[in-house]
Amino acid sequence: MRIGMLDGSIVQAPFSSFRETSAAAAMDAKAVQTLNPSGSIRPEKFGIRPAFSLSRPGNIRFIRRRIAPMEVSCSYNNIPASILKSEGRNVPLEEELILKNRSQQIQPYLNGRCIYVVGMMGSGKTTVGKIISQVLSYSFCDCDTLVEEEVGANSVADIFKLYGESFFRDKETEALHKLSVMHKFVISTGGGAVMRPINWKYMHKGVSIWLDVPVEALAKRIAAVGTNSRPLLHCEAGDAYTAALTRLSALFEERGEAYANANARVSLENIATKLGRRDVSDLSPTVIAIEALEQIGNFLKAEDGGYARY
């Protein structure tokens, strides 16, 4: 098993330094103002209003270790000088500053726990997960990719075709088991991983976040790029959008309650409403990542039994 990870001692800290949402928003605004004395960046745009190594503690190193029966390769992502370029596009400075501020608020209280990103196919788990991993200085793993590498297949669709869905799900559970003992990873999971209770046992060793995207938006995304890589969408007839919408709606009926087991939820509809956007497709991955970090922070506050003001 080839694992690139950082495993160092974790400084335990009380949750008294976590602030209320209004105070966090004020800090976001202050961060923007500090690095933007000209005032060209407007924090109001984002709804901001003033108001696997078990080495000895202290060691930070890369390790190579084989764990049978499957080999998993996870790479460590170095943070670029200008933190974020999402899928090749430049990120506005104000988004970058707010994202950094959100990450700094929650990072001490994660205690190195992994973050599992769950959601329907096409919800942006990989894109948003990579952004979160970069800003937290975590490594990133795509669970589907791990299974593909273990099986020696080019895609999940190939695995379904050659071995069946049950075989894939078994390998997926095996991968999550291996990942559950790691630290400082953001893990993008397969859309159906939530259906097995044993997978939740593994994921709840970290913090799970659900990207909740309307099925209409998912259908548009998937129809635009095709369904060749989506084995569960091949059986529907009709035009691409209608076929995708029909199947995705059925899948969400099956999986919706399971997604709700996540520790935190990011509703793209809620973000769009807060920012005055008509279409969730107008939301950038960075804005979604900002909301994800905020919701993770809210979970950590509740987990600790509350927080005190500075």
N, C-alpha and C positions, 0 to 999 in steps of 0.2 A: 504494500500500500504506500503510495507516495503522497505525503501530506505536507504542504507548505503552511506553517502556522507560527504564530507568536504565542508563547506560553510563559507569562511572567507572573510574579506575585501581584495579587490584586489588593489594592488599598481599600479596606472596608470603611465606609463612611455613613453616618446617620443620614436620614432623609430630610433632616431639618433644613437643608439648603435648597430644597426644591421650592419653587415659587408657584403662586396661583397663576392661572392662565393670563389674567390681566397684567400681572407683573412680568411674565415672560414676554408678552407682546410689547410691553414698554422697553424691555431690554433689546428686543429685535430692532425697534425703532432707534434706540440709542446707538446700537452697533452700526446701523446704516448711516446715522448722522455723523458718527465719529469718523468713519472712513469716507464720508461724502460731504465735506464741508460746503461744497458749492450748492448743495440742495437739489441736484439734478435727479437724484433717486427718490422716489416717492413711496415710503413704506405703506401708505394707505392703500396702494394697489393690491396688497396682500391681506387686507382686512386688519392691519395693525393699527392700533389706536394707542396714543400715549396713556397713561393712567396710569499530532495528538500526543502530546508529550506529557508525562507525569514527572517531569524533571524537577529538581529542587527549586523552591521559591527563589525568585530573583534571576533565574536563568532565562535568557531570551535567545532562542536559537532555532534554526531550521533543522528538521529531522527527516530521515527516511526510514520507514519501517514497514514491513510487510505483515498484513493481517489477513489470514485466509478466511473465507474462500474467495473473496473478491478483491480486486485491486481498484482503488479509487484515487484519482488524481485531482487535487485541488490546488490552484495556484494562488499565490499571494499577490494582491494588486497594490503596486506602489502608487502613491497619490501624486498626480501631476502637479506642476508648479501652480497652475491656475486650476483649482480643484476639479471643476466639472466640465466635461464636454460630453453631453448626453447624446449617444449614438451619432457622434460626429458633428453635433451642432453646438455652437457657443452658448453658454448659459449667462443670462443677464447678471450683472454684478449684484443687484439687490437680492436676487434669488440665492446666489452663492453665499452672501453674507448671512442671510436669515437661516439658511441650511446649516452653516457652520455654527451659528449660535444655538440652534436647536440641538445639534449633536453634542456640543459642549455641556449643555444642561443635563443630558441623560447619561452620557458616557460613564461618569464615575459610579453610577448606580446600576449599570448593567452587570458589573462584576465579571466581565468577560463572557457572559452567556451568549450563546448563539441566537440569531434571529432567523426564524423560519417564515418565509413569505408564502402565503397560500392564496388560492383564488382560482377562478375559472381560466380555461385556456384563453390566451389572448388578452389577459388582464394587465399585462406589463410587469409580471413578477420578476423576470430577469433584468429588464431595463431599470426598474426602480430599485431592485435589490443591489445592483452594481453601484448605483449612486450612494445608497446607504452604506455599503461596505467601504467605499472610498472615503467618505466623510468621517466615518468612525475608525478608520485605519484597521478595518477588519479584512479578512480574506473572503472571497466569494466562491460559492459552489452552486452549480446547477444540477439538481438531483437526476434529471432526465439524462444529462450528459454523462454522469457517472455510470448510470446503468448501460448506456450505449457503449461506453468504453469497456466495461466489464464483459459484455456479451460479444463485443467486436462487431457491432452493427452500426450502420451509418445514421440511423434515425430510430425514433420510437415506433414510427409507422412500420419499419422493417421488422422490428421485434414482434409487433402485433401480428404481422403477416406470417412470420416464420414459426413463432412459438405460442402465440395467443396472448390475450390480455392477462390471464391469471399468472402466467410465467413472468410477465413484466411486473405485475404488482408484487410478486414475491421478491423479485430483485430490488424493487423500490423500497420495500420494507427492510431488506437487508442493508441497503445503503443508508437509510435513516438510522438504523441501529448503530452503524459504524460512526455516523456523524454525531450521534447524540452524546458521545464522550469527548467531543472536541470543544474548543473555546475560540472565541473571537472569529466566528464565521457568520456570514449572511448566506442563507441557503434558500434557493428558489426551488419549490416543490412542484411536482406534477399536479395537474388539476384534480385528479381522482385520489390523491394520497390521503385526503381527509376522511375517506370512507372506511378505513380500517382503524378500529380503536387502538390497536397496538402502535400504529404510527403516531397517534396523539400522545401515547405514553412517552415515546421518544422525543417528540417535538416539545412537550411541556417541560422538558429539562432545560429548555431555553425560553425564549419569548416568541410567540407567534403573532403575525399580523395578517389580517385578511384584506386584500384589495377587492373591494366590492364595486364592480363595474356593471352598469345596466346591460342586459343581454342584447338590447338593440345596438348599443355601441360595440359590443364584442362581435356581433354578426357583421357589422360594417367593416371592422378591422380585418376579420378573417376572410370575408368575401373579397376584399381588396387584394390580398396576397395569395389567395388560393387555399385549398384544404388538403393538399398532398401530404403535408406533415402532420395532419390531424386525423389519426385513424378512426376516431369515434364519429367523424362527420362525413365519412365517405358514403354512408348508406342512404342519404337523403336525396330525393329527386327534386327537380325544379331549378330555378335560377339560384346563383350562388348565395345571395343574401337571404332569400326565403328559406333555402335549405339549411343554411347555418343557423338562422333564427329559430327554426322549428326544433332542430336537434339541441341547440344550446338551452332553449327554454325547458326541454325535457330533462336535460342534465342538471339544470339548476334546481328543478323540482326535487330531484333525487339528492342533491348535495347541499342545498341551502342550509339546512339545520346543522350539518356537519361543519360547514365553514364557520358557523356561529360559535364553535368551540374555541376559536382563536382568542388569544388574550386581548387583542385590540383589533379594531375595524377602521378601515379607511373607506368612507363612502364618497365616491367621485361626484355623486349628485349633490351631496352636502357641500363639497368644496366649490362646485360650480355656483351653487346658490350664494354662498358666502362671498364669492368674488364677482358676482353679477354676470356670469357666463351662461349662455343659453345651451351650449353643447359641451358635454364632458370631454369630447374629443379636442376641445380647445385648450385643455389643461396640459401643461408641460410635465414631463416626468419628474423634473426637479420640484415643482409645486406639489406633486403627489408625494414625493419623498419627504418634503417638509411636513406635510400633514401626518405621514406615517410616523415620523420621529415624535411629533407632538402627541399622537395617540399612544405610542409606546411609553412616553413620559407619564401620561395620565394613568396607564396601567401600573407603572412602577410606583407612583404615588399611592395608589389604592392598595397595592400589595404591601406597602410599608405601613399602612394604617393611617395615612395622612401625612401632612408636612407642615412646617412652620414657616412663617415669613422671615426674611432676613432681618 
